[in-house]
Every structure is written in C-alpha cells, then in structure tokens.
Amino acid sequence: MTQTSAKPAAQDGLAFERPLKELQARIDELRSLSKDSHLDLSEEITALEERLGRQTAEVYGQLSPWERVNVARHNDRPLTSDYVQLMLDDFVELHGDRVYGDDQAIMTGLGCMAGRRFLLVGHRKGKTVKDRLACNFGCAHPEGYRKALQKMQLAVKLGIPIVSFVNTPGAYPGIGAEERGQAAAIARNILDMFELPVPIVVLVIGEGGSGGALGIGVGDRVGMLENSYYSVISPEGCAAILWKSGEKAPEAAEALKLTSADLLRLGLVDKVLDEPLGGAHRDPKATAATVKAQILAWLDELGELPRDELLAQRYRKFRAMGDPDRR
C-alpha cells in the first residue's frame, strides 16, 4: 500500500534543514534540465553538491540539544521495524502478555543476524497515522512491558542474548495504564533485567524518555545513535513543570543534558554510534549497517564472559553511573 499523506512533516523538513532542502532542489532541477535538454551541467551540479556537503556538515555539527531532539523525532528516521527489515536474516514476532492483551507499542520476537540468534525487544511507533495511533506513538502500556519481560525470560530458557531498541517519548500516561499497574510493571522489568543471566545489548535509536525507556533499557552495553536523546523526562514535560510553558522546551533540552555527547561524557552510555551526514533518515541502510556491526561486536564480547561475571559487571556498570571515581 502506498503511504502518501502519512508524513507531512518529513516533506516540509525541520527548520534548520530548509536551506539544505532548497539547495538539494536546485541540484535536482539542474539534473532534470541536463537530462531533458542534453546540456552539460556537470560542473555546476558538482559544485552545488560539494556546497551541499559542506553546509550539511556545518549545520549538523552545530545542532542545539533541542534541534537534536527534533532530529530524533524525524518522521523518516529508521524505526525498530526498519532495523528488523534491514538487518535481520530471519524474524518471528512473539505476541501477548498472557494476561491482558498484545500491546502494539512493544515489539518482541526471535531474530537471526549473521548466524547469531537472539531475542529482539523494541519500541514500535508505526509509520502511517493509523499505525501510530495503534502503537500510541511508541508509548507502551503495562501489558507491553509484561510482554517484554516474559519474552526475555524465554530468552533465558533458550540460552540466547537479548537486543533491545529504545525509541519512546515515555510510557503511556493514561488512567487505564495506571489502573493496570504501569509503574509496577516498569519497576519489575528494571529489577528483573539485572538478574537475567544472558547478555543484554541496549541501543537508543531515537527517543529515550523516562521509565518508558528504562523498562527495556537495562543492559550490559548501552549505546546511542548520534542524534538520539535519552532523558528522565521530555523537554516539553520539563518545561511544563519548571516554567509552566511548553515554549521553554529548548531551554529544558539544554538543561537536561540529554544528547549523546552529554551522556557519553557523564558515563551513562558506553558508546555513541555515528550517523550518516545529515542524520540517520538520510541513509537508513548505512545506519543499519553501523548498528548491525556494533551489536555483533558487543554480542561477541559479552558471549565470552562467565555468567557470574556478566551479572557482576552489569551491576557495577549501573552502580557507578554518576560517579566518575567508580568508573
């Protein structure tokens, strides 16, 4: 099915991307003119492409924290479903929490990549408006976190590692979710993930918001894509609490220290994965290749550790967060 009207924001682009889009439009126009009229415009096109490359590097090298948040939310940014399609050789999705239902905001399944079998857990946002509504825009209910934990326990029985993709603005905050034990479900996941005796690799691929992210975010290795963010609260939520105004979201993003560079410096993530020039949405295939290589490297590294040492390192890793003397 052709998806046409589902991504209006991506067509307009982010505000700081508009000069780049205008330059790209000029390049496309010259290419079309050269093709239709048989004029040799190769020199002009090459000069504009070099200019576009320089401007893109300059723009993305000076992004503010708020601008990086918007890149992390870009409509064309690769989602968990895209990585499944681009990276995995085989994938069988597993459904339901055996109590209430199947939360579409959490995807779980058995995957195979370059001969390595593992359990995949990830937030699912959806691409069309209909899918996004079904997935609550990546905001999971308690049954989603219970589903994730049950499938992770299955991974333990099978003796296979766990790979987790984080991409959520936060857990679903509705009354129904609270009535069904949202906070307890997330707390149970965090507690039990510390004791799962298999390697766990976590990667923030877009948004990493609050407990909604931590519910599947405890791992032996935690990485982030360059233009993703990871925070105790969204910039809008922080601004609403501190300044009583959503217009202060850019200031909140600055204060929260939520960018990948900030979190790497603070020791909250182990590695930042570079994105293609202009963001992951410019070249999803190249981004997926980078993610695949890093996941395989981490799985190889962790697979050599004895069970007791694996659990001890996981405990020490999170215990030392925020304390540079213990890292």
C-alpha positions as CSV (number, residue, x, y, z in Angstrom):
1,M,0.0,0.0,0.0
2,T,1.4,3.4,-0.9
3,Q,1.9,5.8,2.0
4,T,1.2,9.3,0.8
5,S,-0.3,11.6,3.4
6,A,1.2,10.0,6.5
7,K,4.4,12.1,6.6
8,P,3.7,15.8,6.0
9,A,6.3,16.9,8.4
10,A,9.0,15.0,6.6
11,Q,8.1,16.7,3.4
12,D,8.4,20.2,4.9
13,G,11.6,19.2,6.8
14,L,13.0,20.6,10.0
15,A,13.5,24.4,10.2
16,F,17.3,24.1,10.1
17,E,17.1,21.7,7.2
18,R,15.2,24.1,4.9
19,P,18.3,25.7,3.3
20,L,19.7,22.2,2.6
21,K,16.5,21.1,1.0
22,E,16.4,24.2,-1.2
23,L,20.0,23.5,-2.3
24,Q,19.0,19.9,-3.0
25,A,16.0,21.1,-5.0
26,R,18.3,23.2,-7.2
27,I,20.6,20.2,-7.8
28,D,17.6,18.1,-8.8
29,E,16.4,20.8,-11.1
30,L,19.8,21.1,-12.9
31,R,19.9,17.3,-13.2
32,S,16.5,17.2,-14.8
33,L,17.3,20.1,-17.1
34,S,20.6,18.4,-18.1
35,K,18.8,15.2,-18.9
36,D,15.9,16.8,-20.9
37,S,18.0,19.4,-22.9
38,H,21.2,17.4,-23.2
39,L,23.2,20.3,-21.8
40,D,26.4,19.6,-19.9
41,L,25.8,21.0,-16.4
42,S,28.0,18.5,-14.6
43,E,30.4,21.2,-13.3
44,E,27.6,23.3,-11.9
45,I,26.0,20.2,-10.3
46,T,29.3,19.0,-8.8
47,A,29.9,22.5,-7.3
48,L,26.5,22.5,-5.8
49,E,26.9,19.0,-4.4
50,E,30.1,20.0,-2.7
51,R,28.5,23.1,-1.3
52,L,25.6,21.0,0.0
53,G,28.0,18.6,1.7
54,R,29.8,21.5,3.4
55,Q,26.6,23.1,4.5
56,T,25.2,19.9,5.8
57,A,28.3,19.1,7.8
58,E,28.2,22.7,9.2
59,V,24.6,22.6,10.1
60,Y,24.6,19.2,11.8
61,G,27.9,19.9,13.5
62,Q,26.3,22.8,15.4
63,L,22.9,21.5,16.3
64,S,21.5,22.6,19.7
65,P,20.1,19.9,22.1
66,W,16.5,20.9,21.1
67,E,17.4,20.5,17.4
68,R,18.8,17.1,18.1
69,V,15.6,16.1,19.8
70,N,13.7,17.1,16.7
71,V,16.1,15.0,14.5
72,A,15.4,12.1,16.9
73,R,11.7,12.6,16.2
74,H,12.1,13.0,12.4
75,N,9.2,11.2,10.6
76,D,11.7,9.5,8.2
77,R,14.1,8.3,11.0
78,P,14.5,4.5,10.9
79,L,12.3,2.7,13.4
80,T,12.6,-0.7,15.1
81,S,10.7,-2.3,12.2
82,D,13.2,-0.8,9.7
83,Y,16.1,-2.3,11.5
84,V,14.3,-5.7,11.5
85,Q,13.9,-5.4,7.8
86,L,17.4,-4.1,7.0
87,M,19.5,-6.1,9.5
88,L,17.9,-9.5,10.3
89,D,18.1,-12.6,8.2
90,D,15.0,-14.1,9.9
91,F,12.5,-12.8,12.5
92,V,9.5,-14.4,14.1
93,E,7.4,-12.0,16.2
94,L,6.0,-13.1,19.5
95,H,2.8,-11.6,20.9
96,G,0.8,-11.0,24.1
97,D,1.4,-10.9,27.8
98,R,-0.9,-13.8,28.6
99,V,-2.9,-11.6,31.0
100,Y,-4.5,-8.6,29.2
101,G,-3.5,-8.3,25.6
102,D,-0.9,-7.6,23.0
103,D,0.5,-4.0,23.2
104,Q,1.5,-2.8,19.7
105,A,3.9,-0.3,21.2
106,I,6.4,-3.1,22.1
107,M,7.7,-5.5,19.5
108,T,9.3,-8.8,20.6
109,G,10.5,-11.7,18.6
110,L,13.2,-14.2,17.8
111,G,15.8,-12.9,15.3
112,C,18.8,-14.2,13.5
113,M,21.6,-12.0,12.2
114,A,24.9,-13.2,10.6
115,G,24.3,-16.6,12.2
116,R,23.6,-15.2,15.7
117,R,20.3,-16.0,17.3
118,F,18.8,-13.6,19.8
119,L,15.6,-12.1,21.2
120,L,14.7,-8.7,19.9
121,V,12.7,-6.3,22.1
122,G,11.9,-2.8,20.9
123,H,9.5,0.1,20.9
124,R,7.3,0.3,17.9
125,K,6.0,3.7,16.7
126,G,4.4,2.9,13.3
127,K,4.8,4.7,10.0
128,T,1.3,5.6,9.0
129,V,-1.1,7.7,11.1
130,K,-3.3,4.6,11.6
131,D,-0.3,2.5,12.8
132,R,1.0,5.3,15.0
133,L,-2.4,5.6,16.7
134,A,-2.4,1.8,17.2
135,C,1.1,2.0,18.8
136,N,0.3,5.1,20.9
137,F,3.3,6.7,19.2
138,G,5.6,4.3,20.9
139,C,4.2,4.8,24.4
140,A,3.7,1.4,25.9
141,H,1.0,0.2,28.4
142,P,1.9,-2.2,31.3
143,E,1.0,-5.2,29.2
144,G,3.7,-4.2,26.8
145,Y,6.3,-4.3,29.5
146,R,5.0,-7.5,30.8
147,K,5.2,-9.0,27.3
148,A,8.8,-7.8,27.0
149,L,9.7,-9.4,30.4
150,Q,8.0,-12.7,29.5
151,K,9.9,-12.9,26.2
152,M,13.2,-12.0,27.9
153,Q,12.6,-14.8,30.3
154,L,12.1,-17.1,27.3
155,A,15.5,-16.0,26.0
156,V,17.0,-17.2,29.3
157,K,15.4,-20.6,28.8
158,L,16.7,-20.7,25.2
159,G,20.2,-19.5,26.3
160,I,20.2,-16.7,23.7
161,P,21.2,-13.0,24.2
162,I,18.7,-10.0,24.2
163,V,18.9,-7.0,21.9
164,S,16.8,-4.0,22.9
165,F,15.9,-1.0,20.7
166,V,14.7,2.0,22.7
167,N,12.5,4.6,20.9
168,T,9.8,6.1,23.1
169,P,8.9,9.6,24.5
170,G,7.8,7.7,27.6
171,A,5.4,5.1,28.9
172,Y,1.7,5.7,28.2
173,P,0.3,8.0,31.0
174,G,-3.4,7.2,30.7
175,I,-5.7,6.3,33.6
176,G,-6.2,2.7,32.2
177,A,-2.4,2.1,32.1
178,E,-2.1,3.3,35.7
179,E,-5.1,1.1,36.8
180,R,-3.3,-1.9,35.2
181,G,-0.1,-1.3,37.1
182,Q,2.1,0.8,34.8
183,A,4.7,1.8,37.5
184,A,4.9,-1.7,38.9
185,A,5.4,-3.3,35.5
186,I,8.3,-0.9,34.7
187,A,9.8,-1.4,38.1
188,R,9.6,-5.2,37.8
189,N,11.3,-5.1,34.4
190,I,14.2,-3.0,35.7
191,L,14.7,-5.2,38.7
192,D,14.5,-8.5,36.8
193,M,16.7,-7.4,33.9
194,F,19.6,-7.0,36.4
195,E,19.3,-10.7,37.1
196,L,18.8,-12.2,33.6
197,P,21.8,-14.5,33.1
198,V,22.2,-13.8,29.4
199,P,24.0,-10.9,27.6
200,I,21.8,-7.8,27.1
201,V,22.6,-5.1,24.5
202,V,20.6,-1.9,24.5
203,L,20.6,0.8,21.8
204,V,18.7,4.1,21.9
205,I,17.7,4.6,18.2
206,G,15.6,7.7,18.6
207,E,13.8,8.9,21.7
208,G,14.7,7.6,25.1
209,G,12.1,9.0,27.5
210,S,12.0,8.3,31.3
211,G,10.8,5.0,32.7
212,G,9.3,4.1,29.4
213,A,12.8,3.7,28.1
214,L,14.2,2.1,31.2
215,G,11.5,-0.6,31.2
216,I,13.6,-2.3,28.4
217,G,16.8,-0.4,28.9
218,V,18.9,-2.3,31.5
219,G,21.8,-3.9,29.7
220,D,25.5,-4.9,29.7
221,R,26.2,-2.5,26.9
222,V,24.1,0.6,26.3
223,G,24.7,2.7,23.2
224,M,23.1,5.6,21.4
225,L,22.8,6.8,17.9
226,E,24.4,10.2,17.4
227,N,21.2,12.2,17.1
228,S,19.1,10.3,19.6
229,Y,18.4,11.5,23.1
230,Y,18.0,9.9,26.5
231,S,16.4,11.7,29.4
232,V,14.5,11.4,32.6
233,I,11.7,13.5,31.0
234,S,10.8,15.0,27.7
235,P,11.9,18.7,27.2
236,E,8.2,19.6,26.9
237,G,7.4,17.9,30.2
238,C,10.3,19.5,31.9
239,A,9.3,22.9,30.6
240,A,5.7,22.5,31.7
241,I,6.8,21.6,35.3
242,L,9.6,24.2,35.7
243,W,8.3,27.1,33.6
244,K,4.6,26.3,33.2
245,S,5.1,26.8,29.5
246,G,5.9,24.4,26.6
247,E,7.7,27.3,24.8
248,K,10.6,26.8,27.2
249,A,11.3,23.3,25.7
250,P,14.6,24.4,24.0
251,E,15.9,25.7,27.4
252,A,14.8,22.5,29.1
253,A,16.6,20.4,26.5
254,E,19.8,22.3,27.2
255,A,19.4,21.9,30.9
256,L,18.6,18.2,30.8
257,K,22.0,17.2,29.2
258,L,20.1,14.7,27.1
259,T,22.3,14.5,23.9
260,S,24.5,11.5,23.1
261,A,27.7,13.6,23.7
262,D,26.5,14.7,27.1
263,L,25.5,11.1,28.2
264,L,28.8,9.6,26.9
265,R,30.7,12.2,28.9
266,L,28.7,11.5,32.0
267,G,29.2,7.8,31.6
268,L,25.6,6.9,31.2
269,V,26.1,5.2,27.8
270,D,29.0,3.1,26.6
271,K,29.3,4.3,23.0
272,V,27.8,6.7,20.5
273,L,27.3,5.4,17.0
274,D,27.9,7.8,14.2
275,E,25.1,8.6,11.8
276,P,25.4,9.4,8.1
277,L,25.9,13.0,7.3
278,G,22.6,14.8,7.8
279,G,21.1,12.1,10.2
280,A,20.0,8.5,10.1
281,H,17.0,9.4,8.0
282,R,19.3,10.4,5.1
283,D,20.7,6.9,4.7
284,P,18.8,4.2,6.7
285,K,20.8,1.4,5.1
286,A,24.2,2.8,6.2
287,T,22.8,3.4,9.7
288,A,21.5,-0.2,9.9
289,A,25.0,-1.4,8.8
290,T,26.6,0.5,11.6
291,V,24.1,-0.7,14.1
292,K,24.5,-4.3,13.0
293,A,28.3,-4.3,13.2
294,Q,28.2,-2.8,16.7
295,I,25.6,-5.2,18.0
296,L,27.6,-8.2,16.7
297,A,30.8,-6.9,18.2
298,W,29.1,-6.5,21.6
299,L,27.5,-9.9,21.5
300,D,30.9,-11.5,20.7
301,E,32.5,-9.6,23.5
302,L,29.8,-10.4,26.1
303,G,29.4,-14.0,25.0
304,E,32.9,-14.8,26.3
305,L,32.0,-13.8,29.9
306,P,31.0,-16.3,32.5
307,R,27.5,-15.9,33.9
308,D,28.6,-14.6,37.3
309,E,31.0,-12.1,35.9
310,L,28.3,-10.9,33.4
311,L,25.9,-10.2,36.2
312,A,28.5,-8.6,38.4
313,Q,29.7,-6.3,35.6
314,R,26.1,-5.3,34.8
315,Y,25.5,-4.4,38.5
316,R,28.8,-2.4,38.7
317,K,28.0,-0.6,35.5
318,F,24.8,0.9,36.7
319,R,26.0,1.4,40.3
320,A,28.8,3.6,39.1
321,M,26.7,5.9,36.9
322,G,27.0,9.5,38.0
323,D,30.2,8.7,40.0
324,P,33.3,9.3,37.8
325,D,35.6,7.9,40.6
326,R,34.0,4.5,40.4
327,R,34.1,4.1,36.6
